[in-house]
Amino acid sequence: MSTRLTRLLGLGVRAGNVVIGVAGVRAGLQRSKVVCVVLAHDASQRTIEKVGRLAAARNIPVLRGPTALELGDGLGKPPVQAVGVTDPALARGLIADGDSRNSEE
């Protein structure tokens, strides 16, 4: 599950289509640049409130990913609580992957 998600996000990082970190994701949401948000499974309540509320207000989908440590490792960074996707095609792929996983469970 999380391996595919982190691989897709890693490709997005290399292509420059991903914003990493709570501050960057919030700024991207405020500028209407982010089309999908991935929050770490163990993200803090404050991060969930700050990013989740802003994303919900802008009708941006929010996915729950692996832990912050796993997410950071997959992106070649220290632990990461929030990732914003700026590429619509990558966002569609992540959302479709999340939907297919949920239907298999």
Buried (B, 14 or more C-beta within 10 A) or exposed (E): EBEEBBEBBBBBBEEEBBBBBBEBBBBBBEEEBBBBBBBBEBBEEEBBEBBBEBBEEEEBBBBBBBBBEBBBBBBEBEEBBBBBBBBEEBBBBBBEBBEEEEEEE
